[in-house]
């Protein structure tokens, strides 16, 4: 059964949603929605990783995460759709809500 939140969005729709739904500096590249964060401590990195895991479990959607010291890069894509979907934006919006608290 096809799931509407798993359908690949057009480039125009991705741009529109990024501009209208997200407030942080997300970059669209290679069919991924990516954000780079510079955090202030290892504790802050660890808290973020725990939050990313909790979000992933709740939403059943797992980002690609790269950590180098206090730099964290988070990339969202829906592999089954070979691109960015509503599911990726839902995760990004939840992440922004956490980061803005």
TORTOR-208504 format. One line per field, with one value per residue (C-alpha): x negated, y negated, z; residue in three letters. Coordinates in steps of 0.2 Angstrom, whole numbers, m for minus. Layout:
east = [X_...]
north = [Y_...]
up = [Z_...]
res = [ALA_...]
***
This chain:
east = [0_m8_m10_m8_m22_m34_m32_m46_m43_m47_m62_m49_m39_m55_m61_m44_m43_m60_m56_m39_m42_m60_m68_m86_m99_m95_m103_m96_m109_m110_m92_m95_m90_m105_m110_m127_m127_m142_m138_m147_m152_m153_m138_m128_m132_m127_m111_m107_m112_m100_m86_m89_m88_m71_m64_m69_m61_m45_m44_m51_m63_m82_m93_m111_m122_m140_m150_m167_m171_m157_m152_m136_m129_m112_m105_m87_m82_m69_m79_m64_m58_m76_m73_m66_m48_m35_m43_m59_m51_m42_m58_m67_m52_m53_m72_m70_m57_m70_m84_m74_m69]
north = [0_m17_m29_m48_m53_m42_m49_m59_m77_m88_m100_m114_m107_m103_m121_m128_m117_m122_m140_m139_m126_m127_m141_m135_m133_m117_m114_m103_m93_m76_m72_m75_m88_m92_m104_m107_m111_m118_m114_m120_m105_m86_m85_m95_m83_m68_m76_m80_m62_m55_m67_m61_m43_m47_m56_m42_m29_m39_m43_m27_m37_m38_m51_m50_m58_m62_m68_m76_m84_m96_m97_m87_m85_m78_m72_m67_m57_m43_m29_m19_m35_m40_m57_m69_m66_m73_m61_m70_m87_m80_m74_m91_m101_m90_m93_m111_m112_m103_m114_m130_m125]
up = [0_m5_9_4_16_7_m10_m17_m18_m33_m32_m32_m18_m8_m10_m5_11_16_14_22_36_42_50_51_38_29_13_m2_m11_m18_m14_4_17_27_42_49_68_78_96_111_121_120_132_120_106_117_121_103_98_111_105_87_92_101_86_75_86_87_69_62_51_54_48_43_56_56_71_71_88_92_73_69_51_50_33_29_14_11_3_m3_m12_m18_m12_0_6_18_31_30_33_48_56_52_59_75_76_74_88_100_94_97_115]
res = [UNK_UNK_UNK_UNK_UNK_UNK_UNK_UNK_UNK_UNK_UNK_UNK_UNK_UNK_UNK_UNK_UNK_UNK_UNK_UNK_UNK_UNK_UNK_UNK_UNK_UNK_UNK_UNK_UNK_UNK_UNK_UNK_UNK_UNK_UNK_UNK_UNK_UNK_UNK_UNK_UNK_UNK_UNK_UNK_UNK_UNK_UNK_UNK_UNK_UNK_UNK_UNK_UNK_UNK_UNK_UNK_UNK_UNK_UNK_UNK_UNK_UNK_UNK_UNK_UNK_UNK_UNK_UNK_UNK_UNK_UNK_UNK_UNK_UNK_UNK_UNK_UNK_UNK_UNK_UNK_UNK_UNK_UNK_UNK_UNK_UNK_UNK_UNK_UNK_UNK_UNK_UNK_UNK_UNK_UNK_UNK_UNK_UNK_UNK_UNK_UNK]
***
